[in-house]
């Protein structure tokens, strides 16, 4: 790793500091940084983490800091994986995004996250990264109410695709999705989940938003399959925001990724390890992908982080 500028130097210093600490020291350093932020912000973080079962719980009133413990373990055990990712990112906007996320985890650094938050382009459709044509066969995983498809059409045009597959698991949302996109041609609506195997799973409703509904391994009435089994034709673009099943999706889409080399727009914030593990999974399937990161969420705790693999 050659360090040529302030972003490289900042990242190197952060990595070296984390590597110098034991597990206990790392946990207490994060706790110390957390204790410095205003109480209102602490409680906002607590409410947020406890609404979603992604990163561990936080309850400052009952001395429960599981979220910080898990974050410390991720940094301790996988800092070299984060270095690997940094070295494989293809622009300094991406490298600075990774630095700001890790600095937020470790230091509760809201300033860096604020500076790297993206405002120029819509989620998923950074025009500096993503070039699309009229021959696109698009798969929208976690299609929700059609917001991503509408954003795609706004950015690339109504004639800039051949076919779009929309997958959604929540029945109420699925009906809204079909209604919102009924005026567009060549859209295939599928009330299914996508994972690494076929089966039936249960939808777990999130009390805050239907967009955050998840699939449970518990047996239910929702069909789950893989992209390799469910779509026969070549795919050119996959967008995936499926609330924690992104790694499973990649396993179940291995043949499409290897043979079709689709552009991949994948949420990498539903677990701490997604940020480094999903790029590595893609790289292991096809090492010629180029990687970028963009972040559009809250600078208090960075979410809405998208990996672009093109």
C-alpha positions in Angstrom: 0.0 0.0 0.0 1.5 3.3 -1.1 0.4 6.4 0.8 0.3 9.4 -1.5 -2.2 11.8 0.0 -4.1 12.8 3.2 -6.8 10.1 2.6 -4.1 7.4 2.4 -2.3 8.7 5.5 -5.5 9.1 7.5 -6.5 5.5 6.7 -3.0 4.2 7.5 -3.0 6.0 10.9 -6.4 4.6 11.7 -5.4 1.1 10.8 -2.1 1.3 12.8 -3.9 2.6 15.8 -6.5 -0.2 15.8 -3.8 -2.8 15.2 -1.8 -1.6 18.3 -4.7 -2.3 20.6 -5.8 -5.5 22.4 -9.4 -6.6 22.3 -10.1 -5.1 25.7 -8.2 -1.9 24.9 -10.1 -1.5 21.6 -13.5 -2.0 23.3 -12.7 0.6 26.0 -11.4 3.1 23.5 -14.6 2.9 21.5 -16.6 3.2 24.8 -14.5 6.2 25.7 -15.3 7.9 22.4 -19.0 7.0 22.7 -19.1 8.5 26.2 -17.9 11.8 24.8 -20.9 12.4 22.6 -24.0 14.2 23.8 -26.6 12.1 25.8 -29.3 12.9 23.2 -27.1 11.4 20.5 -26.4 8.4 22.6 -30.1 7.8 23.1 -30.7 8.3 19.4 -28.1 5.7 18.6 -29.6 3.3 21.1 -33.1 3.7 19.6 -31.8 3.2 16.1 -29.8 0.0 16.9 -32.6 -1.5 18.8 -35.1 -1.0 16.0 -33.1 -3.2 13.7 -31.6 -6.6 14.5 -28.4 -6.0 12.5 -25.6 -4.8 14.6 -26.4 -5.8 18.2 -28.3 -4.1 21.0 -27.4 -1.0 23.0 -29.0 -0.1 26.3 -27.0 2.5 28.2 -29.4 2.5 31.2 -28.7 -1.2 31.8 -25.0 -1.3 30.9 -25.7 -3.3 27.7 -23.1 -2.3 25.0 -23.3 -5.4 22.8 -23.3 -3.2 19.6 -19.9 -1.7 20.6 -18.6 -5.1 21.6 -19.4 -6.6 18.2 -18.0 -3.5 16.4 -14.8 -3.8 18.3 -14.5 -7.5 17.4 -15.1 -6.8 13.8 -12.3 -4.2 13.7 -10.0 -6.4 15.7 -10.4 -9.6 13.7 -10.9 -8.1 10.2 -8.8 -5.0 10.0 -6.6 -6.7 7.3 -9.8 -7.4 5.3 -10.7 -3.7 5.5 -7.2 -2.9 4.2 -7.8 -5.4 1.3 -11.0 -3.6 0.5 -9.2 -0.2 0.6 -6.6 -1.4 -1.8 -9.2 -2.7 -4.2 -11.4 0.5 -4.3 -11.0 2.3 -7.6 -11.4 6.0 -6.6 -10.6 8.2 -3.7 -14.3 9.0 -3.1 -14.6 5.3 -2.3 -11.5 5.1 -0.2 -12.5 8.2 1.8 -16.0 6.7 2.3 -14.4 3.5 3.8 -12.2 5.6 6.0 -15.1 7.7 7.3 -17.2 4.6 8.1 -14.4 3.0 10.1 -13.5 6.3 11.8 -17.2 6.6 12.8 -17.2 3.1 14.2 -14.0 3.7 16.2 -14.1 7.4 17.1 -17.8 8.4 16.6 -16.4 10.7 14.0 -19.4 12.5 12.6 -17.4 15.1 10.7 -15.8 12.7 8.2 -19.0 10.9 7.6 -20.8 14.2 6.9 -18.1 15.2 4.4 -18.3 11.9 2.5 -22.1 11.6 2.4 -23.2 11.7 -1.3 -25.7 14.3 -2.5 -25.0 14.5 -6.2 -26.7 11.3 -7.5 -29.6 9.1 -6.5 -29.0 6.0 -4.5 -27.6 3.2 -6.8 -27.2 5.4 -9.8 -24.0 7.2 -9.6 -23.5 8.4 -13.2 -19.7 8.6 -12.8 -19.7 4.8 -12.2 -22.7 3.2 -13.9 -23.2 3.3 -17.6 -26.4 1.6 -18.9 -27.8 0.8 -22.3 -31.2 -0.1 -24.0 -30.2 -3.8 -23.7 -30.1 -3.9 -19.9 -31.8 -6.9 -18.2 -32.2 -5.6 -14.7 -33.0 -7.5 -11.4 -34.3 -5.3 -8.6 -34.1 -7.3 -5.3 -36.0 -5.6 -2.6 -38.1 -3.7 -5.2 -40.3 -2.2 -2.4 -42.8 0.2 -4.0 -40.8 0.6 -7.3 -38.7 3.5 -6.1 -35.5 2.1 -7.5 -37.0 1.4 -10.9 -38.5 4.9 -11.1 -35.1 6.3 -10.1 -33.4 4.2 -12.9 -35.9 5.5 -15.5 -35.4 9.1 -14.3 -31.6 8.8 -14.6 -31.3 6.7 -17.8 -34.6 7.1 -19.7 -37.7 5.0 -20.3 -36.1 3.3 -23.3 -32.9 2.3 -21.5 -33.7 -1.3 -20.6 -34.8 -4.5 -22.2 -36.5 -6.1 -19.2 -36.7 -5.5 -15.4 -37.4 -8.3 -12.9 -38.8 -6.9 -9.6 -38.6 -9.1 -6.5 -40.5 -8.2 -3.3 -41.5 -10.4 -0.3 -44.1 -8.2 1.5 -47.6 -8.9 0.0 -49.0 -5.4 0.8 -46.0 -3.7 -0.7 -46.0 -6.0 -3.8 -49.5 -4.7 -4.7 -48.3 -1.1 -4.5 -45.2 -2.0 -6.5 -47.4 -3.4 -9.4 -49.7 -0.4 -9.3 -46.8 2.1 -9.3 -45.1 0.5 -12.3 -48.1 -0.6 -14.3 -47.6 1.9 -17.1 -44.1 0.6 -17.9 -43.4 -2.2 -20.4 -41.4 -5.4 -19.8 -41.5 -5.5 -16.1 -41.8 -9.0 -14.5 -43.1 -8.9 -10.9 -42.2 -11.8 -8.6 -43.5 -12.2 -5.1 -40.5 -14.2 -4.0 -37.4 -13.9 -1.9 -33.9 -14.5 -3.2 -31.3 -16.4 -1.2 -28.8 -19.3 -1.6 -31.3 -22.1 -1.9 -35.0 -22.9 -2.6 -37.5 -23.1 0.2 -40.2 -21.4 2.1 -39.5 -18.7 4.6 -41.4 -16.4 6.9 -41.6 -12.6 6.5 -40.8 -10.8 9.8 -42.4 -7.4 9.8 -40.4 -4.4 11.0 -42.5 -2.0 13.2 -40.8 1.1 11.7 -41.0 0.4 8.0 -42.2 -2.2 5.6 -39.0 -1.6 3.6 -37.1 -3.2 6.5 -39.1 -6.4 6.6 -36.8 -9.4 6.7 -37.0 -13.1 5.9 -36.5 -15.6 8.7 -35.2 -19.2 8.5 -38.5 -20.2 10.2 -40.8 -22.0 7.9 -43.5 -19.7 6.3 -45.6 -19.0 3.3 -43.0 -17.0 1.2 -41.3 -18.7 -1.7 -37.6 -18.3 -1.7 -35.3 -19.3 -4.5 -32.0 -18.3 -6.2 -31.3 -16.1 -9.2 -29.4 -19.0 -10.9 -32.6 -21.1 -10.7 -35.2 -18.4 -11.2 -33.9 -16.5 -14.2 -32.7 -18.3 -17.4 -31.6 -15.4 -19.5 -28.3 -13.4 -19.1 -28.6 -10.6 -16.5 -26.7 -7.3 -16.9 -27.5 -5.5 -13.6 -28.5 -6.6 -10.1 -29.5 -4.2 -7.4 -29.9 -5.9 -4.0 -31.2 -4.4 -0.8 -32.7 -7.4 0.9 -32.1 -6.7 4.6 -29.3 -9.1 5.4 -29.6 -11.8 2.8 -27.1 -10.2 0.4 -24.4 -12.7 1.1 -26.9 -15.6 0.5 -28.0 -13.9 -2.8 -24.4 -13.8 -4.1 -24.0 -17.5 -3.4 -27.2 -18.3 -5.2 -26.3 -16.0 -8.2 -22.8 -17.4 -8.7 -23.4 -18.6 -12.2 -24.9 -15.3 -13.4 -22.1 -13.4 -11.8 -19.4 -15.6 -13.3 -21.0 -16.0 -16.8 -22.9 -12.7 -17.3 -20.7 -10.3 -15.3 -23.7 -8.1 -14.3 -23.2 -4.7 -12.8 -23.8 -5.2 -9.1 -25.3 -2.5 -6.8 -25.4 -4.1 -3.3 -26.2 -2.8 0.1 -23.3 -3.6 2.4 -24.4 -2.3 5.8 -26.9 -4.9 7.2 -24.1 -6.5 9.2 -20.7 -5.3 10.2 -18.9 -7.9 8.1 -20.9 -7.1 4.9 -18.7 -4.1 4.2 -15.6 -6.3 3.5 -17.0 -9.8 3.0 -19.4 -9.0 0.1 -16.6 -7.5 -2.1 -14.4 -10.5 -1.3 -17.2 -13.0 -2.2 -17.6 -11.2 -5.5 -13.9 -11.1 -6.1 -13.6 -14.8 -5.4 -16.2 -15.5 -8.1 -14.8 -13.1 -10.7 -11.6 -11.2 -9.9 -12.0 -8.7 -12.8 -14.7 -6.6 -11.0 -13.9 -3.1 -10.1 -15.2 -1.8 -6.7 -16.6 1.5 -5.6 -18.3 2.6 -2.4 -20.9 5.3 -1.9 -22.8 6.4 1.3 -26.0 8.3 1.5 -27.3 7.6 5.1 -26.9 9.4 8.4 -23.5 10.6 9.5 -24.3 9.7 13.1 -24.1 6.0 12.1 -23.4 5.4 8.4 -26.0 3.2 6.7 -27.2 3.2 3.1 -23.8 2.2 2.0 -23.7 0.8 -1.5 -21.0 -1.3 -3.1 -20.7 -0.8 -6.9 -19.0 -3.8 -8.6 -18.7 -3.2 -12.3 
